[in-house]
Amino acid sequence: MELGVIEGIFIPFIGTALGAACVFLLKNSFSKTLERVLTGTAAGVMTAASVWSLIIPAVERCSDSMGQWAFLPAAAGFMAGIVFLMLLDWLIERLGAGKSAASDNTLMLIAVTLHNIPEGMAVGAAYAGLVCGGHDAAAAAAAALAVGIAIQNFPEGAIISLPLRAGGMSRPKSFLYGAASGAVEPIGSAVTIAAAALVIPAMPYLLSFAAGAMIYVTIADMIPEIASDGHSAGAALSFSVGFVIMMSLDVALG
């Protein structure tokens, strides 16, 4: 792998680690307003990344061979990603049934870690095209996706580490747990790239699968959080800012 690829697949993990490092700067947690702003921005980034960096490239890859039916692989992969995350959330809920409040942080760590797997796959798929010599997968576009996911990973790292610290865990250990939740992303990226010879023919499905998974997380977890307590205007604004940031990154760099 080229150095640029290695750096690229670690960018999302760096975003998580930087968020987890907030435990060294803050006493307990973000203010509720700041948490909503960060989560709303992350939701906008994920939505734009799903469209510009994943779904549109998935359709474009099939346009020559499938013509007007080029949307079918993207649609199938997208729905598979939705169903996969639905089942994942169902499993997490079953694991949490009857548990005490003390287990909430553990379940949150598990949920965030598992939700990060499709994001790592998405970055890996983008860079897999480069490693295999594909000319339609621009390095800048792959980097834009990695940066966009890193932006939305920042609040996730903090959401893990800060409650752990508030519960009495030491700052270094809280940081390590928060950062570890993003470790699956470079692993998922590396595995995807290593299997590039098999992935490339299925790339439209893989890209759209990751898009479906990220959209599910956005709708099921993020939007209800940012729109709670009637703060719909602020939610829309922060979401729009994140959407524009990711859209601009993808179009300008890709």
ZAMARGU-4260 file (C-alpha; in steps of 0.2 Angstrom, whole numbers, plus 5000, padded with zeros to 4 digits):
<rodrens>
0) 5000/5000/5000 | 5006/5017/4996 | 5009/5029/5011 | 4994/5040/5006 | 4983/5025/5008
5) 4990/5020/5025 | 4987/5038/5031 | 4970/5039/5023 | 4963/5023/5032 | 4969/5030/5049
10) 4961/5047/5047 | 4944/5041/5054 | 4952/5033/5069 | 4962/5050/5072 | 4945/5059/5073
15) 4938/5047/5086 | 4954/5048/5096 | 4954/5067/5096 | 4936/5067/5102 | 4941/5054/5116
20) 4955/5066/5121 | 4942/5079/5126 | 4942/5069/5143 | 4958/5078/5147 | 4951/5095/5144
25) 4933/5094/5151 | 4927/5089/5168 | 4913/5078/5164 | 4904/5081/5148 | 4899/5093/5134
30) 4885/5105/5137 | 4869/5099/5130 | 4869/5112/5117 | 4886/5109/5111 | 4883/5090/5110
35) 4867/5093/5099 | 4877/5105/5088 | 4891/5092/5086 | 4879/5077/5083 | 4869/5087/5071
40) 4885/5092/5061 | 4890/5074/5061 | 4873/5068/5055 | 4874/5081/5040 | 4892/5074/5036
45) 4886/5056/5036 | 4871/5060/5025 | 4882/5069/5012 | 4895/5056/5013 | 4882/5043/5010
50) 4876/5052/4994 | 4891/5060/4986 | 4905/5047/4992 | 4895/5031/4991 | 4878/5030/4983
55) 4883/5041/4967 | 4899/5032/4964 | 4890/5015/4966 | 4878/5020/4953 | 4891/5027/4941
60) 4901/5011/4942 | 4886/5001/4935 | 4881/5014/4922 | 4891/5007/4907 | 4886/4989/4910
65) 4868/4991/4916 | 4862/5007/4908 | 4845/5013/4916 | 4846/4998/4928 | 4862/5005/4936
70) 4852/5009/4952 | 4849/4991/4956 | 4865/4986/4964 | 4865/5002/4974 | 4848/5000/4980
75) 4851/4982/4985 | 4867/4986/4994 | 4858/5001/5003 | 4844/4991/5009 | 4856/4977/5015
80) 4865/4990/5025 | 4849/4996/5033 | 4844/4979/5038 | 4861/4974/5044 | 4861/4989/5056
85) 4843/4985/5061 | 4848/4968/5066 | 4863/4975/5075 | 4853/4987/5085 | 4841/4973/5089
90) 4855/4962/5096 | 4862/4977/5106 | 4844/4980/5114 | 4843/4961/5118 | 4860/4962/5126
95) 4855/4977/5136 | 4838/4970/5142 | 4837/4969/5161 | 4854/4976/5163 | 4858/4989/5177
100) 4862/5007/5173 | 4880/5003/5176 | 4881/4993/5160 | 4875/5008/5149 | 4892/5014/5146
105) 4898/4996/5140 | 4883/4995/5129 | 4886/5012/5122 | 4904/5007/5118 | 4899/4991/5110
110) 4886/5000/5099 | 4898/5014/5093 | 4911/5001/5089 | 4900/4990/5079 | 4892/5005/5070
115) 4910/5010/5065 | 4913/4994/5055 | 4903/5000/5039 | 4912/5016/5040 | 4929/5008/5039
120) 4923/4997/5025 | 4918/5012/5015 | 4935/5020/5017 | 4943/5004/5013 | 4932/5002/4997
125) 4937/5019/4991 | 4955/5016/4993 | 4954/4998/4986 | 4951/5005/4969 | 4967/5015/4970
130) 4977/5000/4976 | 4971/4989/4962 | 4975/5003/4949 | 4957/5009/4946 | 4956/5025/4938
135) 4939/5030/4943 | 4943/5030/4961 | 4952/5047/4964 | 4964/5048/4979 | 4957/5065/4983
140) 4939/5058/4984 | 4944/5044/4995 | 4953/5056/5006 | 4938/5067/5007 | 4927/5053/5013
145) 4940/5048/5026 | 4941/5066/5032 | 4922/5068/5032 | 4920/5052/5043 | 4934/5058/5055
150) 4923/5074/5057 | 4908/5064/5063 | 4919/5052/5073 | 4925/5067/5084 | 4909/5068/5095
155) 4908/5049/5095 | 4924/5048/5104 | 4919/5061/5117 | 4902/5053/5120 | 4912/5037/5125
160) 4926/5044/5135 | 4917/5058/5145 | 4903/5047/5153 | 4917/5034/5158 | 4926/5048/5167
165) 4911/5055/5175 | 4908/5037/5182 | 4924/5037/5191 | 4936/5030/5178 | 4953/5038/5176
170) 4956/5050/5162 | 4969/5039/5153 | 4959/5024/5154 | 4943/5033/5148 | 4953/5040/5133
175) 4959/5023/5129 | 4941/5016/5129 | 4935/5030/5119 | 4949/5029/5106 | 4947/5010/5105
180) 4929/5012/5099 | 4937/5018/5082 | 4950/5005/5081 | 4939/4994/5070 | 4939/5007/5056
185) 4957/5005/5050 | 4955/4987/5053 | 4940/4986/5042 | 4948/4997/5029 | 4964/4986/5029
190) 4954/4970/5027 | 4943/4977/5013 | 4959/4983/5004 | 4967/4966/5007 | 4952/4958/4998
195) 4952/4970/4984 | 4953/4957/4971 | 4936/4951/4977 | 4929/4967/4982 | 4931/4977/4966
200) 4917/4967/4956 | 4906/4970/4971 | 4911/4988/4974 | 4894/4995/4970 | 4886/4984/4983
205) 4899/4987/4996 | 4898/5006/4994 | 4880/5007/4995 | 4879/4995/5010 | 4890/5007/5019
210) 4879/5021/5014 | 4863/5012/5020 | 4872/5008/5037 | 4877/5026/5040 | 4860/5033/5035
215) 4852/5021/5047 | 4863/5027/5061 | 4859/5045/5056 | 4840/5042/5056 | 4839/5031/5071
220) 4852/5038/5083 | 4857/5055/5078 | 4842/5065/5072 | 4831/5060/5087 | 4845/5066/5098
225) 4847/5083/5090 | 4829/5087/5088 | 4824/5083/5106 | 4816/5096/5117 | 4809/5105/5102
230) 4826/5112/5096 | 4821/5109/5078 | 4829/5125/5071 | 4846/5122/5079 | 4845/5104/5073
235) 4842/5109/5055 | 4855/5122/5055 | 4869/5111/5062 | 4864/5097/5051 | 4865/5108/5036
240) 4882/5114/5041 | 4888/5096/5042 | 4880/5092/5025 | 4888/5107/5016 | 4905/5103/5024
245) 4905/5085/5017 | 4897/5090/5000 | 4910/5103/4998 | 4925/5092/5002 | 4919/5078/4991
250) 4915/5090/4976 | 4931/5101/4978 | 4943/5087/4981 | 4935/5073/4970
</rodrens>
